[in-house]
Protein backbone atom coordinates (compact mmCIF):
# COMPACT_ATOMS: atom_id res chain seq x y z
CA UNK A 1 0.00 0.00 0.00
CA UNK A 2 1.27 3.43 -0.92
CA UNK A 3 -0.42 6.62 0.33
CA UNK A 4 1.22 9.87 -0.70
CA UNK A 5 0.14 13.42 0.02
CA UNK A 6 1.02 15.83 -2.80
CA UNK A 7 0.92 19.23 -1.13
CA UNK A 8 1.01 22.49 -3.07
CA UNK A 9 2.01 25.28 -0.71
CA UNK A 10 0.93 28.29 -2.78
CA UNK A 11 -2.65 26.97 -2.77
CA UNK A 12 -2.38 25.26 0.64
CA UNK A 13 -3.89 22.25 -1.12
CA UNK A 14 -3.42 18.53 -0.63
CA UNK A 15 -4.02 15.96 -3.38
CA UNK A 16 -3.53 12.25 -2.70
CA UNK A 17 -2.07 9.25 -4.53
CA UNK A 18 -3.13 5.80 -3.32
CA UNK A 19 -1.67 2.67 -4.94
CA UNK A 20 -2.10 -1.07 -4.37
CA UNK A 21 -1.37 -4.03 -6.63
CA UNK A 22 -1.00 -1.89 -9.73
CA UNK A 23 -4.19 0.13 -9.22
CA UNK A 24 -4.33 3.80 -8.27
CA UNK A 25 -6.87 6.25 -6.89
CA UNK A 26 -6.19 9.98 -7.08
CA UNK A 27 -8.07 12.25 -4.68
CA UNK A 28 -8.66 15.95 -5.44
CA UNK A 29 -6.01 16.36 -8.18
CA UNK A 30 -4.74 19.75 -9.33
CA UNK A 31 -5.27 20.98 -12.89
CA UNK A 32 -1.92 19.76 -14.25
CA UNK A 33 -2.10 15.97 -14.52
CA UNK A 34 1.47 15.05 -15.52
CA UNK A 35 2.70 14.47 -11.94
CA UNK A 36 -0.01 11.86 -11.37
CA UNK A 37 0.64 10.16 -14.69
CA UNK A 38 4.38 10.08 -13.94
CA UNK A 39 3.84 8.50 -10.52
CA UNK A 40 1.57 5.82 -11.94
CA UNK A 41 4.01 5.06 -14.75
CA UNK A 42 6.86 4.77 -12.26
CA UNK A 43 4.81 2.27 -10.24
CA UNK A 44 3.76 0.44 -13.42
CA UNK A 45 0.20 1.07 -12.26
CA UNK A 46 -3.11 2.18 -13.78
CA UNK A 47 -5.19 5.05 -12.44
CA UNK A 48 -8.59 3.48 -11.77
CA UNK A 49 -10.46 6.24 -9.91
CA UNK A 50 -10.36 10.02 -9.61
CA UNK A 51 -12.17 10.79 -6.37
CA UNK A 52 -13.53 14.26 -5.70
CA UNK A 53 -14.45 15.21 -2.16
CA UNK A 54 -16.69 18.05 -3.42
CA UNK A 55 -16.91 20.74 -6.09
CA UNK A 56 -13.85 22.79 -5.23
CA UNK A 57 -14.21 26.57 -5.16
CA UNK A 58 -10.60 27.64 -4.74
CA UNK A 59 -8.98 25.71 -7.59
CA UNK A 60 -9.84 23.89 -10.80
CA UNK A 61 -9.44 20.15 -10.38
CA UNK A 62 -7.68 17.93 -12.92
CA UNK A 63 -10.43 15.31 -12.81
CA UNK A 64 -11.72 15.78 -16.36
CA UNK A 65 -8.31 15.74 -18.08
CA UNK A 66 -7.08 12.89 -15.89
CA UNK A 67 -10.10 10.74 -16.75
CA UNK A 68 -9.66 11.45 -20.47
CA UNK A 69 -5.97 10.57 -20.33
CA UNK A 70 -6.34 7.32 -18.36
CA UNK A 71 -9.89 6.04 -18.70
CA UNK A 72 -10.28 6.41 -14.93
CA UNK A 73 -13.75 6.80 -13.46
CA UNK A 74 -14.55 10.16 -11.86
CA UNK A 75 -16.35 9.68 -8.54
CA UNK A 76 -18.37 12.27 -6.61
CA UNK A 77 -20.51 11.87 -3.53
CA UNK A 78 -24.31 12.00 -3.30
CA UNK A 79 -26.11 15.10 -4.64
CA UNK A 80 -23.39 15.90 -7.21
CA UNK A 81 -24.57 16.90 -10.69
CA UNK A 82 -22.11 17.21 -13.55
CA UNK A 83 -22.30 17.76 -17.30
CA UNK A 84 -19.56 15.16 -17.91
CA UNK A 85 -19.61 11.44 -17.22
CA UNK A 86 -19.10 10.64 -13.55
CA UNK A 87 -20.14 8.05 -10.99
CA UNK A 88 -22.27 9.63 -8.27
CA UNK A 89 -21.71 7.32 -5.33
CA UNK A 90 -24.15 6.43 -2.59
CA UNK A 91 -23.36 6.76 1.08
CA UNK A 92 -21.65 3.55 2.18
CA UNK A 93 -20.50 2.50 -1.31
CA UNK A 94 -17.15 0.69 -1.36
CA UNK A 95 -14.54 0.97 -4.11
CA UNK A 96 -11.68 -1.52 -4.55
CA UNK A 97 -8.15 -0.37 -5.34
CA UNK A 98 -5.92 -3.43 -5.42
CA UNK A 99 -6.14 -4.98 -1.95
CA UNK A 100 -7.52 -1.78 -0.46
CA UNK A 101 -11.09 -0.64 0.11
CA UNK A 102 -12.29 2.95 -0.05
CA UNK A 103 -15.64 3.56 1.64
CA UNK A 104 -17.81 6.55 0.71
CA UNK A 105 -18.98 8.56 3.72
CA UNK A 106 -21.41 11.29 2.74
CA UNK A 107 -20.56 14.28 4.96
CA UNK A 108 -22.63 17.27 3.79
CA UNK A 109 -22.17 20.68 5.36
CA UNK A 110 -19.35 22.51 3.63
CA UNK A 111 -21.34 21.67 0.49
CA UNK A 112 -24.21 19.25 0.12
CA UNK A 113 -22.22 16.81 -2.01
CA UNK A 114 -19.21 16.89 0.33
CA UNK A 115 -17.88 13.40 0.89
CA UNK A 116 -15.17 11.87 3.05
CA UNK A 117 -13.35 8.78 1.74
CA UNK A 118 -12.42 6.19 4.36
CA UNK A 119 -9.42 4.05 3.37
CA UNK A 120 -9.27 0.50 4.74
CA UNK A 121 -5.99 -1.42 4.56
CA UNK A 122 -5.37 -4.92 3.21
CA UNK A 123 -6.79 -6.45 6.42
CA UNK A 124 -9.91 -4.29 6.27
CA UNK A 125 -8.83 -2.02 9.16
CA UNK A 126 -9.74 1.64 9.01
CA UNK A 127 -6.50 3.42 8.10
CA UNK A 128 -7.19 7.02 7.02
CA UNK A 129 -9.88 9.47 6.00
CA UNK A 130 -9.56 11.92 3.12
CA UNK A 131 -11.85 14.57 4.50
CA UNK A 132 -11.80 17.23 1.79
CA UNK A 133 -13.14 20.47 3.26
CA UNK A 134 -15.29 18.72 5.87
CA UNK A 135 -12.55 18.41 8.48
CA UNK A 136 -9.25 20.31 8.50
CA UNK A 137 -6.44 20.11 11.00
CA UNK A 138 -7.61 22.49 13.70
CA UNK A 139 -10.76 23.61 11.90
CA UNK A 140 -13.71 22.60 9.72
CA UNK A 141 -14.88 23.82 6.33
CA UNK A 142 -16.76 27.09 6.15
CA UNK A 143 -20.50 26.52 5.63
CA UNK A 144 -21.29 29.65 3.64
CA UNK A 145 -19.84 28.91 0.20
CA UNK A 146 -22.77 26.75 -0.92
CA UNK A 147 -25.43 28.84 0.80
CA UNK A 148 -28.45 29.54 -1.41
CA UNK A 149 -31.84 31.07 -0.86
CA UNK A 150 -33.30 27.67 0.09
CA UNK A 151 -30.33 26.65 2.27
CA UNK A 152 -28.75 29.12 4.66
CA UNK A 153 -25.24 28.95 6.07
CA UNK A 154 -26.80 28.06 9.43
CA UNK A 155 -28.59 25.07 7.88
CA UNK A 156 -25.37 24.00 6.18
CA UNK A 157 -23.54 24.33 9.49
CA UNK A 158 -26.12 22.08 11.14
CA UNK A 159 -25.55 19.50 8.40
CA UNK A 160 -21.80 19.77 9.03
CA UNK A 161 -22.30 19.27 12.79
CA UNK A 162 -24.26 16.08 12.15
CA UNK A 163 -21.78 14.80 9.55
CA UNK A 164 -18.86 15.20 11.92
CA UNK A 165 -20.61 13.53 14.82
CA UNK A 166 -22.34 10.73 12.94
CA UNK A 167 -19.73 9.82 10.32
CA UNK A 168 -16.27 10.95 11.45
CA UNK A 169 -16.07 11.18 15.24
CA UNK A 170 -17.17 7.53 15.79
CA UNK A 171 -14.06 6.35 13.90
CA UNK A 172 -11.04 5.08 15.85
CA UNK A 173 -8.54 7.55 17.28
CA UNK A 174 -5.62 6.11 15.28
CA UNK A 175 -7.26 6.87 11.93
CA UNK A 176 -5.16 9.43 10.02
CA UNK A 177 -6.86 12.63 8.85
CA UNK A 178 -5.79 13.86 5.41
CA UNK A 179 -7.62 17.13 4.57
CA UNK A 180 -7.80 19.02 1.28
CA UNK A 181 -6.26 22.20 2.71
CA UNK A 182 -3.96 23.65 5.34
CA UNK A 183 -3.11 27.08 6.72
CA UNK A 184 -3.46 29.84 4.13
CA UNK A 185 -6.55 28.52 2.40
CA UNK A 186 -9.68 30.67 2.28
CA UNK A 187 -11.86 27.55 2.75
CA UNK A 188 -11.57 27.71 6.54
CA UNK A 189 -10.86 30.26 9.27
CA UNK A 190 -8.08 28.92 11.45
CA UNK A 191 -6.38 25.91 9.92
CA UNK A 192 -3.16 24.49 11.30
CA UNK A 193 0.09 24.60 9.35
CA UNK A 194 0.17 20.81 9.82
CA UNK A 195 -1.23 18.90 6.86
CA UNK A 196 -2.24 15.64 8.58
CA UNK A 197 -2.94 14.33 12.07
CA UNK A 198 -4.59 11.48 13.93
CA UNK A 199 -8.31 11.72 14.45
CA UNK A 200 -7.77 11.19 18.17
CA UNK A 201 -5.63 14.28 18.43
CA UNK A 202 -8.20 16.27 16.48
CA UNK A 203 -10.93 15.12 18.85
CA UNK A 204 -8.79 16.44 21.69
CA UNK A 205 -7.71 19.75 20.14
CA UNK A 206 -10.10 20.83 17.34
CA UNK A 207 -12.70 23.24 18.72
CA UNK A 208 -15.37 21.91 16.35
CA UNK A 209 -15.06 18.33 17.63
CA UNK A 210 -15.71 19.03 21.31
CA UNK A 211 -17.77 16.14 22.64
CA UNK A 212 -20.03 18.39 24.73
CA UNK A 213 -20.63 20.95 21.98
CA UNK A 214 -24.28 21.66 21.19
CA UNK A 215 -25.46 22.24 17.64
CA UNK A 216 -26.27 25.85 18.54
CA UNK A 217 -22.74 26.42 19.82
CA UNK A 218 -21.28 24.80 16.73
CA UNK A 219 -23.33 26.94 14.34
CA UNK A 220 -22.33 30.11 16.19
CA UNK A 221 -18.61 29.26 16.25
CA UNK A 222 -18.22 28.11 12.65
CA UNK A 223 -20.21 31.01 11.18
CA UNK A 224 -18.64 33.74 13.30
CA UNK A 225 -16.06 35.97 11.64
CA UNK A 226 -16.28 34.55 8.12
CA UNK A 227 -14.62 36.87 5.62
CA UNK A 228 -16.33 37.27 2.23
CA UNK A 229 -15.11 34.56 -0.15
CA UNK A 230 -12.99 35.57 -3.15
CA UNK A 231 -15.05 36.44 -6.22
CA UNK A 232 -13.50 33.69 -8.34
CA UNK A 233 -14.82 30.87 -6.10
CA UNK A 234 -18.21 30.40 -7.85
CA UNK A 235 -16.48 30.46 -11.24
CA UNK A 236 -14.14 27.65 -10.21
CA UNK A 237 -17.12 25.64 -8.94
CA UNK A 238 -18.79 26.08 -12.33
CA UNK A 239 -15.68 24.81 -14.15
CA UNK A 240 -15.41 21.83 -11.82
CA UNK A 241 -19.06 20.95 -12.50
CA UNK A 242 -19.12 21.58 -16.24
CA UNK A 243 -15.57 20.91 -17.45
CA UNK A 244 -12.96 23.14 -19.03
CA UNK A 245 -10.38 23.47 -21.81
CA UNK A 246 -7.58 20.93 -21.88
CA UNK A 247 -4.60 22.00 -19.79
CA UNK A 248 -2.35 21.25 -22.77
CA UNK A 249 -4.27 23.72 -24.94
CA UNK A 250 -4.09 26.35 -22.21
CA UNK A 251 -0.34 25.84 -21.82
CA UNK A 252 0.25 26.05 -25.57
CA UNK A 253 -1.71 29.29 -25.91
CA UNK A 254 -0.18 30.90 -22.86
CA UNK A 255 3.43 30.17 -23.79
CA UNK A 256 3.50 32.14 -27.01
CA UNK A 257 6.69 34.23 -27.08
CA UNK A 258 5.94 37.77 -28.25
CA UNK A 259 8.39 40.44 -29.37
CA UNK A 260 8.01 43.86 -27.72
CA UNK A 261 6.14 45.09 -30.79
CA UNK A 262 3.83 42.06 -30.87
CA UNK A 263 3.33 42.25 -27.11
CA UNK A 264 2.34 45.91 -27.25
CA UNK A 265 0.03 45.29 -30.22
CA UNK A 266 -1.66 42.41 -28.38
CA UNK A 267 -2.28 44.62 -25.35
CA UNK A 268 -3.90 47.27 -27.54
CA UNK A 269 -5.97 44.80 -29.57
CA UNK A 270 -7.27 42.61 -26.73
CA UNK A 271 -7.35 44.95 -23.74
CA UNK A 272 -5.28 42.36 -21.90
CA UNK A 273 -4.06 42.90 -18.36
CA UNK A 274 -0.28 43.13 -18.26
CA UNK A 275 0.85 40.91 -15.38
CA UNK A 276 4.44 41.15 -14.15
CA UNK A 277 5.38 38.05 -12.15
CA UNK A 278 8.93 39.04 -11.18
CA UNK A 279 10.13 39.70 -7.65
CA UNK A 280 8.76 42.90 -6.06
CA UNK A 281 12.14 44.62 -5.84
CA UNK A 282 12.94 43.79 -9.47
CA UNK A 283 9.56 45.11 -10.57
CA UNK A 284 10.00 48.38 -8.66
CA UNK A 285 13.26 49.12 -10.48
CA UNK A 286 11.56 49.08 -13.87
CA UNK A 287 8.31 47.82 -15.41
CA UNK A 288 5.91 48.32 -18.30
CA UNK A 289 3.57 51.22 -17.45
CA UNK A 290 0.17 50.12 -16.07
CA UNK A 291 1.33 46.55 -15.43
CA UNK A 292 0.39 44.82 -12.17
CA UNK A 293 2.98 43.00 -10.09
CA UNK A 294 1.96 39.68 -8.48
CA UNK A 295 5.19 37.80 -7.87
CA UNK A 296 5.31 34.13 -8.78
CA UNK A 297 7.29 33.38 -5.62
CA UNK A 298 4.48 34.39 -3.25
CA UNK A 299 0.85 33.34 -2.85
CA UNK A 300 0.41 33.92 -6.54
CA UNK A 301 -2.77 32.05 -7.47
CA UNK A 302 -4.90 33.19 -4.50
CA UNK A 303 -4.00 36.83 -5.13
CA UNK A 304 -4.76 36.45 -8.83
CA UNK A 305 -8.20 35.19 -7.86
CA UNK A 306 -8.76 37.89 -5.26
CA UNK A 307 -7.71 40.83 -7.42
CA UNK A 308 -8.76 39.95 -10.98
CA UNK A 309 -12.56 39.65 -10.83
CA UNK A 310 -13.07 38.48 -14.41
CA UNK A 311 -11.82 34.91 -14.81
CA UNK A 312 -11.92 35.35 -18.60
CA UNK A 313 -9.69 38.42 -18.51
CA UNK A 314 -7.04 38.16 -21.26
CA UNK A 315 -3.57 38.25 -19.69
CA UNK A 316 -0.17 39.02 -21.17
CA UNK A 317 2.71 38.51 -18.79
CA UNK A 318 6.35 39.16 -17.99
CA UNK A 319 8.30 36.38 -16.30
CA UNK A 320 11.82 35.46 -15.38
CA UNK A 321 13.37 33.39 -18.17
CA UNK A 322 12.47 29.72 -17.87
CA UNK A 323 9.41 30.25 -15.66
CA UNK A 324 6.84 30.91 -18.38
CA UNK A 325 5.19 27.48 -18.15
CA UNK A 326 5.01 27.79 -14.37
CA UNK A 327 3.14 31.09 -14.68
CA UNK A 328 0.57 29.70 -17.13
CA UNK A 329 0.12 26.55 -15.03
CA UNK A 330 -0.47 28.47 -11.85
CA UNK A 331 -2.95 30.79 -13.56
CA UNK A 332 -4.82 27.76 -14.89
CA UNK A 333 -4.99 26.18 -11.44
CA UNK A 334 -7.51 28.84 -10.46
CA UNK A 335 -9.27 28.98 -13.82
CA UNK A 336 -7.50 31.88 -15.51
CA UNK A 337 -7.19 30.18 -18.89
CA UNK A 338 -6.82 33.25 -21.08
CA UNK A 339 -3.09 33.91 -20.92
CA UNK A 340 -2.18 34.97 -24.47
CA UNK A 341 1.60 34.94 -24.27
CA UNK A 342 4.65 36.49 -22.66
CA UNK A 343 7.22 39.16 -23.45
CA UNK A 344 10.16 37.43 -25.10
CA UNK A 345 13.43 38.68 -23.66
CA UNK A 346 11.64 40.29 -20.72
CA UNK A 347 12.01 43.92 -19.71
CA UNK A 348 15.52 44.18 -21.20
CA UNK A 349 14.06 43.50 -24.66
CA UNK A 350 11.32 46.05 -23.97
CA UNK A 351 13.86 48.73 -23.06
CA UNK A 352 16.10 47.81 -26.00
CA UNK A 353 13.13 48.42 -28.28
CA UNK A 354 12.89 51.96 -26.93
CA UNK A 355 9.63 51.36 -25.07
CA UNK A 356 8.59 53.40 -22.03
CA UNK A 357 9.45 52.09 -18.56
CA UNK A 358 8.01 53.15 -15.21
CA UNK A 359 9.35 52.76 -11.65
CA UNK A 360 8.07 52.74 -8.08
CA UNK A 361 10.03 54.39 -5.31
CA UNK A 362 11.02 51.97 -2.54
CA UNK A 363 12.62 52.98 0.73
CA UNK A 364 13.96 51.10 3.73
CA UNK A 365 12.15 50.99 7.05
CA UNK A 366 14.90 53.22 8.47
CA UNK A 367 14.25 55.84 5.78
CA UNK A 368 10.53 55.59 6.49
CA UNK A 369 11.22 56.10 10.21
CA UNK A 370 13.27 59.19 9.42
CA UNK A 371 10.49 60.66 7.26
CA UNK A 372 7.95 59.86 9.97
CA UNK A 373 10.07 61.54 12.63
CA UNK A 374 10.19 64.73 10.55
CA UNK A 375 6.42 64.72 9.95
CA UNK A 376 4.11 62.21 11.64
CA UNK A 377 1.19 63.40 9.48
CA UNK A 378 2.57 61.66 6.39
CA UNK A 379 0.05 59.34 4.77
CA UNK A 380 0.71 55.71 5.78
CA UNK A 381 -1.42 52.97 4.20
CA UNK A 382 -1.34 49.47 5.70
CA UNK A 383 -2.58 46.82 3.25
CA UNK A 384 -2.43 43.83 5.58
CA UNK A 385 -5.49 41.79 6.58
CA UNK A 386 -7.86 42.95 9.31
CA UNK A 387 -6.47 40.69 12.03
CA UNK A 388 -2.88 41.71 11.32
CA UNK A 389 -3.78 45.37 11.43
CA UNK A 390 -5.80 45.09 14.62
CA UNK A 391 -3.01 43.21 16.40
CA UNK A 392 -0.57 46.09 15.91
CA UNK A 393 -0.03 48.88 13.42
CA UNK A 394 1.68 52.22 12.87
CA UNK A 395 -0.11 54.70 15.10
CA UNK A 396 -1.42 56.95 12.32
CA UNK A 397 -1.82 54.32 9.58
CA UNK A 398 -4.92 54.09 7.42
CA UNK A 399 -6.05 50.55 6.79
CA UNK A 400 -6.93 49.42 3.27
CA UNK A 401 -6.61 45.64 3.08
CA UNK A 402 -5.24 44.47 -0.25
CA UNK A 403 -8.23 42.16 -0.66
CA UNK A 404 -10.51 45.20 -0.94
CA UNK A 405 -8.15 47.77 -2.40
CA UNK A 406 -10.06 48.04 -5.69
CA UNK A 407 -13.21 48.96 -3.74
CA UNK A 408 -11.56 51.87 -1.97
CA UNK A 409 -9.48 53.68 -4.56
CA UNK A 410 -11.69 56.77 -4.29
CA UNK A 411 -10.92 57.03 -0.57
CA UNK A 412 -7.15 57.24 -1.04
CA UNK A 413 -5.38 60.54 -1.83
CA UNK A 414 -3.84 61.13 -5.25
CA UNK A 415 -2.15 64.44 -4.53
CA UNK A 416 0.20 63.49 -1.70
CA UNK A 417 2.86 60.87 -1.04
CA UNK A 418 1.52 57.54 0.23
CA UNK A 419 3.81 55.23 2.18
CA UNK A 420 2.50 51.71 1.60
CA UNK A 421 3.46 48.63 3.59
CA UNK A 422 2.29 45.11 4.32
CA UNK A 423 3.95 42.50 6.55
CA UNK A 424 7.07 41.82 4.49
CA UNK A 425 6.88 43.59 1.13
CA UNK A 426 5.09 41.17 -1.22
CA UNK A 427 1.56 42.55 -0.86
CA UNK A 428 2.60 46.19 -0.65
CA UNK A 429 4.21 46.01 -4.09
CA UNK A 430 1.03 44.47 -5.49
CA UNK A 431 -0.90 47.37 -3.97
CA UNK A 432 1.61 49.95 -5.18
CA UNK A 433 1.42 48.60 -8.74
CA UNK A 434 -2.38 48.69 -8.72
CA UNK A 435 -2.40 52.24 -7.41
CA UNK A 436 0.27 53.35 -9.88
CA UNK A 437 -1.80 51.90 -12.76
CA UNK A 438 -4.82 53.83 -11.47
CA UNK A 439 -3.01 57.15 -11.58
CA UNK A 440 -1.61 57.38 -8.06
CA UNK A 441 1.83 58.66 -8.96
CA UNK A 442 3.13 59.35 -5.46
CA UNK A 443 3.22 55.82 -4.02
CA UNK A 444 6.24 54.87 -1.92
CA UNK A 445 6.81 51.23 -0.97
CA UNK A 446 8.31 50.47 2.44
CA UNK A 447 10.70 47.55 1.98
CA UNK A 448 10.51 44.78 4.55
CA UNK A 449 7.03 45.86 5.60
CA UNK A 450 5.74 45.96 9.14
CA UNK A 451 8.31 43.44 10.31
CA UNK A 452 11.07 45.89 9.43
CA UNK A 453 9.11 48.86 10.80
CA UNK A 454 8.90 47.18 14.24
CA UNK A 455 12.70 47.35 14.40
CA UNK A 456 12.54 51.17 14.24
CA UNK A 457 11.17 53.71 16.73
CA UNK A 458 8.05 54.50 14.68
CA UNK A 459 5.17 54.59 17.23
CA UNK A 460 2.73 51.69 17.04
CA UNK A 461 -0.59 50.78 18.63
CA UNK A 462 -2.71 47.65 18.99
CA UNK A 463 -6.03 49.51 18.90
CA UNK A 464 -8.18 49.56 15.78
CA UNK A 465 -7.64 52.82 13.94
CA UNK A 466 -10.85 54.88 13.47
CA UNK A 467 -9.90 55.39 9.82
CA UNK A 468 -10.18 51.68 9.03
CA UNK A 469 -11.68 51.23 5.59
CA UNK A 470 -12.60 47.55 5.78
N, C-alpha and C positions, 0 to 999 in steps of 0.2 A: 504494500500500500504506500502510495506517495501522495502527500497533501502539501501543496506549496502555496503560500500567500504571495501574490505579485502586487506589491504596494507601490503606488505612484504618489510621491510626496506632494507634488504641486497641486494635485486634486484631492489629496488626503483620501485616496480611494483604494480599496482592496479588492482585487479579483483573485480567483482561486482555481488551481489546477489539481485535479484529483485523478490518479491513475491506478489501475489494478488489472493485471493479466492482459495487458495490451488494449484496454479500453479506458477512455478518458471522459470526464465531465468537466466543463469549464463553467464557473459561476461568475456572473456579472462582469463579462469581459469589456475592456476598453475598445475604442473604435478601431485602432490598428490591430490586425489579427495575426501578423507575422510572428510575434513572440510565442503565441499559443501553438501555431503550426510548427514552429521550430522545436518546441519542447516535445510535442507529440512525435515528430520525426526522429528526434534523438532517442526517445524511448521505444521507437518502432511500434507506436501505438496509434489507434484510431479514435478521433474525437466522436463520441457517441451522442452526448447531450450538451446543449448550451442552456444552463439553468439561469433564469432571471428571477431575482427576489421580488422585483416590482418594476413598474415603469419609472426609470430613473429621471430625475428632474435636473440634476447638476452635471450630467455628462451624457453623451450619446454612446450607447452600448454597441459592441461589435457583433451582436447576435445575428443580424441578418447576413452580413458578409461572411461570418464564420460558418453559418449553416450552408450557404451557397458553395463555399470552398470545400467543405468536408462531407456534406450530406447529413450532418448532425441534426438531431431534432431539437427545436427550440421549445423550452418548457416554461410556462408561466403558472402561477397559482390560480385558484378560483376567482371568478369575476373579471379576469383579463379579457379584453377584446382587442384583436389586432386585425390589420388588413392583409397580413402575410400569413403563411401557413405556420401554425404553432400548435403544440399540445397544451390544452388548458387542463391542468391536473385537478384532481379532487383531493380534498383533505384526507390524509391517510394513505394516499397512493404510495407505492414503493417502486423505485427504479433500480435496476441492477447495473453496476459498473464493475465488471470482472467479478471478484469475490466479495465486493462491497455492496451494501444496500443504502440507498438514499430515500428517506421517508419525507413526504410532503406534509408540512405542518402549516395550515392556513393561519396566519397571524395578522388579521386586518387591524388597522389603526393609523399607521403612518399613511398608508393608502388602503383601499378596500381589497386590492388584489395581493397585498403584501404577504409574502410566504417565507417561512424559515425552512431550510433543508437540514434534516437530521441525518448525519452520516453514521452508519453502523459498520464496525470492522468485520473482518473475516469470520469472527466467532459470533457475530450478531450483537455485540455489545455497543451501546451508545458511545460514540467517540467524540463527535464535535457537532456544533450547529453553525450554519452559515446564515446569520440572522438578518442580513440586508440592513435596512434602516429601522427595523423593529427594535433591536437592542444593540446599543453601542457599548463601548467600555466607558463606564461612568455616566451614561446618559441613555436616553431613548429617542427615537425619531420624533421630529416635530409633527403634530397632528393637523397642521393648518394648510399644508400644500395641496391636499386633495379636497379641501372644503368647498362645498357647492351649496346652492340655495336649499337643497333638500337634505343636506348633511353638514352640520356645523362642525367647527373644530372641537367643540366640547363633546359632540357625539362620536367623532373619530377618536378622541382621547379616551372615552369610555370603552370603545372597542379595543383600543390598545391595552388598557388596563386588564381587560378580560383575557386578551391574547397572552399577555405575559404571565398571568396567574394560572391560566388553564392549560397552556401549551408548553411554556418554557420553564417556569419555576418548578414544576414537578420533576424535571429531569435531574439526574444525579449531579452532585457537586463537582465531580471530576470531568464532566463534559467540557470541552474547550469551546469558547465563544469566538467565532471569527466574523466580525461585522463588515459592512460595506465601506465604512468611513472611520476616520480618526480625527484628532484635533485639527481644526482649520476648515473643516467642511461646514457649509451653511445648512446642512440637513439636521443639525442638532444644536443645542445651546452650549453644552459644557463637556465636550468629549475629552477623554484622556488622550495623551500622546501615545499611550500604549495601543498596539493594534490587535492584541488578542489577550485572553485571560481565561481562567477557569470560571465556570458558572457559579461555583461555590463562593469564590471571592467577590463576584458581582452581587450575589445575594447579600453579602456582608457589607458591601461598600457603596453600591449604586443606589442613590436616593429613591429611584423609581421602583425598586424591588423590595422595599421595606415590607416585612411580613404583616405589620399591623396597619399598613396604609389603607385608608378608605378610598373609595372611588372618587369621592368629592375632593379629598386632599390631592389625589393623583391629578385630577383634571386641573385643579388650580395651579399645581406646581409645574406641570408640563406646558401649560398655555401661558404662563406668566413670563413677560419679558421677551416674547418672540419678536425679532426684528423682521421687517418686511422682506420677503424672499426676493432674490435677484429677478429682474424682468425676463431673463432668458429661460428660466425654469420651465414655464408651460410650453415653450417652443421645443425644448429638448424632450419633454414628455411626448409631444406630438410626433416627433421624429422616431422615438422609440416604439410608438404604437403603430406608425404607418410606414416606416422604412425610410430610406435615404439613398443618396448617390453612393456608388462604390467608393471606398477610401482610395483605391488606386486611381480613379478618375479625378478625385479631388486633389491628390498629390501631384498628378501630372499637370493639371491646370495651374496649381499654385506655384509650381517650381519653374515657371517660364522666366528665363533671364532676359531682362529688358535694359537696353541702353538708356542713358540719361534722357535722350530725346524721346525714345519710345515710352519710357516711364512717365515723363511729363505729359505726353500726348494722351496716355491712358488715363491719367488723373483727370485731365480736362474733358475727355470724352465720356467717362463713366461716372464721374463724381465720386470716385473711390476715396476712402479714408487712407491717408498715408500713415502707416504704423511703423514706428522705429523701435526695434526690439533690442537695441544695444544697451550696454550698461548705462545707468543714469549719468555718471560723470563723463562718459564718452559723448553721450547725447548732448549734454549741456555745452560742451566745447564747440559744437557745430552740428547743425541739422537742417533738413529741408524745411523751409517756412511752412507753418500750419500743420506739421506732422505731430503725432501724439506718441509719447514714449511710454511703452509698457515693456520693461525689460524681460527677456526670456528667462533670466536666471532668478526671477522671483516667482510670486504666485500669479503666473502669467494668465492661465486660462480663466480662473475665477474673476480676475480684474477685467479681462476682455468681456466676459458675460455681464459684469456689473455696470460697465461704462459704455458699452456699445449696444444700445437698445434694439437695433434692427439686426436680427440674425442673418438677414440676407444682404447686409451692407457689403458692397464690393470693397476689397482691401488690397492695397499695394504696399509692399513692406521693404524695409531695410534690415539686413541681418549681418552678423559677423560671418565671414566666409566659412562655408562648410556647415552652417547651421540652418540652411534654408528649409530642408525637409523637416527638421525638428519644429520650425515655426508653423509650417502648414499642418503638420500632424497635431500639434497642440491646439491650434485653432479649430481643427475638425473635431477634436475630442468634445468640444462644447457646442458643436453644430455650426460653426462659422465656416461654411464650405465655399465661400465666394472670394477666396484669395486669387488674384489674377496674375500674380508674378512678383518678382523682386528686382531691385536695382542692381544690375550687374556691375561689379567693381565697387559697390558701396559708395559712401560719401566722397571718397577720393576721386572716383570717376565723375561724380556730380560736380565737384569743384573744378576738376580739370576741363569740364565742358563749359566752364564759365557761368554756371548756374548760381543763383542766389543762395546764401547760407545764413541762417540765423543762429543766435546763441542765447543762453540763459545764464545770468550771473549767479554764481555759487560762492558762498563764503563759509568760512569755518565757524564753529560754535564760539570760538574766542573772539572772532571779528564781530559776530552777532552780539556778544556780551558787551563789547566795547561800544557798539552803536546804541545798544539799549541803555548803557550807563550815561551816555550823552543826552539821550532823549527817550524816556520811558513811555512816551505817547506814540512811538512808531507802531505801525500796523503789523501785528503778528497773527498769522492764520495757522491754526493747528488742524491738520487734516486726518488725525487719527480717529479711531472708532470711539463711540460714546464712553464705553467703560474705561478706556485708556485715558481719555481726557478728564473724566470725573475723578480718577484716581490721583492724578497730579498734572498740573499744567503751568505754563508761564502765566504769571499773575494777571497780565492784561490781554492774554490771547483771546482771539475770537475763534470759535469752533465751527468748522465747516467740514464735516466728515467726507472723505473722498467718495464714499458710496453715493452721497447725495450732492456732490459738487455741482453737477449740471443743473440741479433744481434751484441753486442759490446764487447763480452768477450775478443776478441783478442786485444782490445785497452786498457785493464786494466792491471796493473802490477801484476805479480805473486811473485816477489822477495822482495817486501817491504810491510810494514804494510799499510793497507787501513782502514781508519776510515769512516764507512758508516752510513749515517743517512737519515731519511725521515722527515715527519712532527711530528710524535709522537712515532714511534717505531715499528708499525705493518709492514709497507712495508720494512723497513730496515732489519728486521730479515728474511723476505722472500728472499730479495736480498742476504743477508749474507749466507743463507742456499744454495742457488743456486750456489754462488761462491765457497763455501766450497766443494760442491759436484763436482765442475769442477776443483778442484785442487788448488784453491786459499787458502792457509793455513794461511795467515796472516791477515784475516779479523777481524776487531774490530767494534762491534756495539755500537753506541752512544745512550744510553737509553734516552727516552723522546724526541728524535729527535730535529728538528729545533726550536720547541717551547721552549724546555729547553735551547738550545744554545743561544737563544735571551736574556736569563736571565744572561748570562755571558758577559765578555768583549771581546769575540772573534770578530774581525772586520768583518763587513758585508757590502755588497753593493747591490744596486738594479739594476745594469747594467748587461747585459747578458755577461757571461764569454766567452772569445774567445775559450775556450776549450770545449764548449758545444758539446756533441756527437749527440744529437737528440732532 
